[in-house]
Amino acid sequence: RMYSATGWHYLVYTFDDAGNAQRLYLDGVQVASTAYASSLSYAGLGPNTVIGRHGDGSTKRDFDGTMDEVRVSRTARSPAWVSTEYNNQNSPGTFYSLGSPEEVFPTKLAIVSVNGGASPAVGSPFDVIICAQDDGGLPQNVRTNTAVILSVNTGTGSLAGTLTGTIPAGTNSATISGISYNRAESGVILAATRTDGENLAPGVSSPFTVIPGTQTIDFPSPGDQTYGAAPLALTATASSGLAVSYSIISGAAFVVGDSLTITGAGPVTIQALQPGDADWNAATPVNQTISIAAKTITGAITVYDKTYDGTTAAMIETRTLNGVVGNDAVELSGGTAAFDDKNAGTAKTATATELGLSGDNAGNYVLDPTSATTTANIL
């Protein structure tokens, strides 16, 4: 049978050995068929496989055209298969159609990130990302603003800072920043709960570890002092809230609790310490150096009465100090005394000059002035 056509066409030939029939299809429609009782043998591609002309070399009714695709199958395809295959290749758009994508809504919350995957430290702020997901765990946008709150699901510590956030409508996640946790431990799990908006089941985070926090010490200087000052209150604080202790690195002083007592003049260096605990690393110690000035004191003398001898010379009888701290070993010493004039009289003024200090604790004092005045009689 002769077929003549232009353009693209779909041609199928089938041989049904079991049904003793051979059929020819053009563009998905059967156009010819004959009974054929003989069996065919096909051993795969080779020199006897010829498509488009006679295998015996005859040129009678050879195919005259262009083939863009050839397929050989071991199965005699059914008319329905041939028709479907033609429609699929000839006009895919009419063979199948796509409907609108199925809209999937979120059903639950999930905490997908805690501190970006790194272990947060006690007292240090970190971020948490909360996601709205479908039952398969895929992110899905919420249809209305959805408020969420964080809480501790597993752990002995507590949360502080910002614990609430909102997943905006049309999006699927919210980042809550400025969260902190107050206990160093492993296996901490946070929970996210919806408080308003989309009806979503609560979700939790993967277990994570919180490491000890880094603390610092703020140690205000007690200021320079003068020997003899009352005990000073030291006011250092640790960012962890733990108690601070003190020690004297150098100088004449001692500490009891947070009270500093000065025991001598000169520089004093005090150190504030916080050794840490299970939740906090030890703080770096902080030193404060203050200057202790010597205390200014005054002296007093008495001189002996004398018989007129025509001179102003006077002899010091007693020496005393005013302003000495406690039982310090310090004395008024040295100096020479003289009357204002040599004439006889009562209650005559005498002055001692070049007075000084002596004793084990003299270095804690300054004598000012270094002179003293008194009265005595020249008879």
Summary of the structure (lengths in Angstrom):
residues: 379
radius of gyration: 54.0
end to end distance: 174.1
largest distance: 175.1
contacts: 1028
relative contact order: 0.09
helix: 6%
strand: 44%
